[in-house]
Amino acid sequence: MKRFCFFLACAFLLIVAANAAESKTEITYWTHEDPNRTEIENRYIKEFEKANPEVTIKRVTSPSKKMAERVLTAFAANQGPDMFNLQIEDEYAYIVNGRLAPIDFKAGGYPSVKAIYDAYLPKVLDPVTYEGKLYGLPLELTNWCLYINDRVFKDAGLNPDKDYPKTWEEMVTVSEKIAIREGEIVKRRGFDFRYPYYLVSMVPMVEQLGGQLISDDGKTAIINDKAWIQFFEFMRAWGPNGKNLGSPTYTNARKLFNKDNNDIGMCLSGLYQEGRIRADNPEFYNSGEWRVVPYPKFAKAVKDAASAYYGHYFVVNAQKPKKNQEMTWKFIGYMLGHSEEYLAKVGLIQPTVNLMASQTFKNMPYSAVFKGDMERGKIVYYAGNSAKIQQHIREAVESVMLAGTSPEEALKNLRRKAQETLDEE
Amino acid sequence: MTGRIFSPGIEHKKARWGWVFIFPSLTFFALFNFYPIFNALYTSLFRKKLLSLKPPKFIGFDNYIYLVNSPDFWNSIRATVVFTIGTFIPMVIFSLILANFIISRKRFQKFFQMAYYSPAVLSSVVVAAIWLLIFDPRGLSNQLVNFILNTPGIDHKWLANSIMVQISTMLVYFWKYVGYFTIIFLVGLASIPQSIHEAAEIDGVNAWTGFWYITFPLLKPTTILVSIMSMLQCLKTFSTQYLFTQGGAPTEPINVITLNLYHTAIRDHRIGLASAMSIILFCIMLFFTWLQFKASRSDEVSY
């Protein structure tokens, strides 16, 4: 009898434990690798789990280049995470295809949806607003300015205070002075572009010259041939078959910059780069031998434009149970309540009105430069087809820089492909 | 009326047990090979977006018609054919030469086998990452070639030039897999009875004649196997081209069918179109395999 009672008690305990485990909500959070952010977010997760014992958060990181692919394949199999963040160019398709849940403003800590729009800078929530509903909140809004290594400038006999390039034409002359070559091989580059990111860093160059990627009515691709051809001519002259100042096949300039190995003078990057320099090379960070200046402009520009800004938005999977969605928005609201720490420790701008007016933002080195350029720029082109359009621009730029294609021919091919992609939508 | 009593023979019983034993693997094979093929064939007849929750629209052969008229797809066919011919023919020839070299060694046979085989066990991602560093304009490849040719400062544009980037992908693939096929040839060579070589030697046959008239014909099944395997492997190539384009190499010259397929599915979300590409690739592979079997008129070799 005693033995029977013992087994009965064990079975009861097992059932209770199983029920308790079932009542726990597990939230899966997929994001890209960023060591500085991991440190603070792991702390937020612990704090949130302590305050909400019925919730466990599983944070999974992937390399940023792999994120879009991993999230896509998971969603294709209807196995997406509860929440994730991607660049808006990749994320927008999830919104238009009904894969994301509109914001639960109460769970997110706001009295109304209007209060959310009021809390953020104007227009920054436009990319995640679709058919009158809000689908995401920004983890970061990033624009790129020009980072300069003063030591490289001085080594090339330049004065970084006054010789830094203000125009793309000056960028060529300064880079020629900095470049060290061994025959055709460039041992030290003055500057090089961030080649995979044509929409963010190169389309604004075309816009400065009066061109447009897509017409205002969204129906025609590639506007103003003259501007595009001027841009292609500039890129051809930049590449190995022209003045040989850089190429997509050299190591990424932004990665080399932090090392301060006298092999790159300038690169384009966001405010987050400051945190990465501090983490990778504290000596260089503390030396004060680097600076950030505005995105250059063509001397013959007809319009002012800085690098486009792009956003990583936190979004929630609509296929998860309502209970998970609510808890996920609550967690997002909790994390985004630490925007000053995100800025100070990771260098990410969460563009709330309060943050932009805060002392923390003003105290960040060169934050005024980034703010000024953000006012000059606009959000990156985002649509269901933006990744494909970017690939077409990439092929056109590569063809003039590397394959010897004429700018006119490259433009013709780009127009054909971009228009076809636009018409597919 | 007398009924016939069927009494299965021992061979029949064996065959029945054979079916029982292969049933699990057959099920596994059908599930993970046949099902995806038929599913891809079915999907290729629809306009289907990867993220869309709407039911896909049946469009018949429109995806195939689109591909036939697409210059990008024809460029992918060109890139795949160039890569396959440029890689699998040298791979078969050199793996046969290397296998003969290794088997003729009296010492260090194991060492050579391991040395040639080791790249095959590396992941393709690691291989491409290593070669990206080597092909960097300031990397080893330029230094080595310039040292050998005494041409200091020349950038051979391993990844930048449209011809060179195709050669670079072939080089990487060749380096990675030549050891693997060498080992298969070694097994084939080892299975030829030594007595045949000894008899030939007694008859005064020299090394070259012996290889050409005795070893090579006896190696025919292995040669066919290696040529089919290597050709299929080359037609399916993906990771080298993918990682090279991620590393800044121009896409167009090395936009092989698998890379185009990947971009169509993952970047453009057009899974119906990507499925049509995969079916075309499947048919190409099937055709060339059949052609090779037909051309070689593969008879069994007995020693």
HADDOCK unambig.tbl for C-alpha pairs under 7 A between the chains (distance, minus, plus):
assign (segid A and resid 69 and name CA) (segid B and resid 266 and name CA) 6.40 0.50 0.50
assign (segid A and resid 75 and name CA) (segid B and resid 51 and name CA) 6.93 0.50 0.50
assign (segid A and resid 76 and name CA) (segid B and resid 50 and name CA) 5.80 0.50 0.50
assign (segid A and resid 76 and name CA) (segid B and resid 51 and name CA) 5.92 0.50 0.50
assign (segid A and resid 94 and name CA) (segid B and resid 51 and name CA) 6.86 0.50 0.50
assign (segid A and resid 97 and name CA) (segid B and resid 51 and name CA) 6.31 0.50 0.50
assign (segid A and resid 97 and name CA) (segid B and resid 52 and name CA) 5.24 0.50 0.50
assign (segid A and resid 97 and name CA) (segid B and resid 53 and name CA) 6.77 0.50 0.50
assign (segid A and resid 182 and name CA) (segid B and resid 153 and name CA) 5.07 0.50 0.50
assign (segid A and resid 183 and name CA) (segid B and resid 153 and name CA) 3.86 0.50 0.50
assign (segid A and resid 183 and name CA) (segid B and resid 154 and name CA) 6.01 0.50 0.50
assign (segid A and resid 184 and name CA) (segid B and resid 153 and name CA) 5.53 0.50 0.50
assign (segid A and resid 184 and name CA) (segid B and resid 154 and name CA) 5.45 0.50 0.50
assign (segid A and resid 184 and name CA) (segid B and resid 155 and name CA) 5.53 0.50 0.50
assign (segid A and resid 185 and name CA) (segid B and resid 137 and name CA) 6.15 0.50 0.50
assign (segid A and resid 185 and name CA) (segid B and resid 138 and name CA) 6.57 0.50 0.50
assign (segid A and resid 185 and name CA) (segid B and resid 153 and name CA) 5.96 0.50 0.50
assign (segid A and resid 185 and name CA) (segid B and resid 154 and name CA) 6.76 0.50 0.50
assign (segid A and resid 185 and name CA) (segid B and resid 155 and name CA) 5.67 0.50 0.50
assign (segid A and resid 187 and name CA) (segid B and resid 138 and name CA) 6.99 0.50 0.50
assign (segid A and resid 248 and name CA) (segid B and resid 248 and name CA) 4.63 0.50 0.50
assign (segid A and resid 248 and name CA) (segid B and resid 249 and name CA) 6.96 0.50 0.50
assign (segid A and resid 249 and name CA) (segid B and resid 136 and name CA) 6.68 0.50 0.50
assign (segid A and resid 249 and name CA) (segid B and resid 159 and name CA) 6.40 0.50 0.50
assign (segid A and resid 249 and name CA) (segid B and resid 160 and name CA) 6.33 0.50 0.50
assign (segid A and resid 249 and name CA) (segid B and resid 247 and name CA) 6.48 0.50 0.50
assign (segid A and resid 249 and name CA) (segid B and resid 248 and name CA) 4.68 0.50 0.50
assign (segid A and resid 249 and name CA) (segid B and resid 249 and name CA) 5.97 0.50 0.50
assign (segid A and resid 250 and name CA) (segid B and resid 136 and name CA) 6.08 0.50 0.50
assign (segid A and resid 250 and name CA) (segid B and resid 137 and name CA) 6.67 0.50 0.50
assign (segid A and resid 385 and name CA) (segid B and resid 268 and name CA) 6.81 0.50 0.50
assign (segid A and resid 387 and name CA) (segid B and resid 267 and name CA) 6.38 0.50 0.50
assign (segid A and resid 388 and name CA) (segid B and resid 267 and name CA) 6.64 0.50 0.50
assign (segid A and resid 388 and name CA) (segid B and resid 268 and name CA) 6.26 0.50 0.50
assign (segid A and resid 395 and name CA) (segid B and resid 251 and name CA) 6.91 0.50 0.50
assign (segid A and resid 398 and name CA) (segid B and resid 250 and name CA) 5.98 0.50 0.50
assign (segid A and resid 402 and name CA) (segid B and resid 160 and name CA) 5.73 0.50 0.50
assign (segid A and resid 402 and name CA) (segid B and resid 161 and name CA) 6.01 0.50 0.50
assign (segid A and resid 403 and name CA) (segid B and resid 161 and name CA) 6.29 0.50 0.50
assign (segid A and resid 403 and name CA) (segid B and resid 162 and name CA) 6.17 0.50 0.50
